[in-house]
Amino acid sequence: MSTSNVEERVKVLAAVADLPLEDHRISAISQILGRWLTAANVLSAKMSAPGLAQVTPITGILQTVNHGEVSHGE
């Protein structure tokens, strides 16, 4: 995703949230978000491979147990 496209999305989201952001903050946020989105898309492509169709994230299961939502005995 291009930096200008990310910046435009950050501006729109900030406007919808009624969150006034100065241009330098929009730029800083967009750079970080752009990197996150790129990495997330790479990971999504890897995890969408047919050989990984049955893989589920173990961290989601562990977080549920560790945060007390599910008892350790169940």
N, C-alpha and C positions, 0 to 999 in steps of 0.2 A: 504494500500500500504506500503510495507516495506521501511525502511529508505534508504537502499542501492539502491533500485529501484528509489526512489525519487532523491537521489543524482546523480544517473546515468543520469536521465532525465535533471536535472539542468545542469550537465556538458555538455550534448549534446546541450541544448538550448543556453548556454553561448557560446559554440563553434560556433554555427550557427550565433549567433548575434555578433560574433567577440568581445566578452566581456571577457577579461581575469579575472578569479576569483581565488584567492588563496584558498587553501584547507579549511581553517577555515571559509571562507565566504561561500563556497559551503555547508559546514556542517550547518552553521547557517540558510541559506536560505532553505535548505532541511528540517530542523526541522519545520520551520514555514509553509512551503508549505505542508508538510506531514499532519500537523494538519488541515490546511484549506481543503485539499482534503478529509480527513476522515469526517470532518463535512459536507462538500458539498455532499458527497455520502450518508450520513445519511439523510440529508434534501431531497435529490433527491428521495431516497427510500420512505420516508414519503409522498412526494407530488405525487408520482406515484401510490399511492393507489387508487383503483377504486372509492372510495367514494369522492375523491378530484379531480376527472377528470375535473370538471367545474370551479375549483378555479383558478383565475388569480391574479398575484401580483398587488395590488393596488398602490404600490410605483411607478411602472413604469408609470401608468396613472397620478399620482400626479406630478411626476417629469416633465412630458411633459408640464403640465399646469403651474407649478411654474417657469419653465425656459423660458416661453414666446413663446414656439413653437406652442402652441394652446392658443387662447385668452379665457378668462374666460367667454365670452358671447356665445361661440359656444357650 
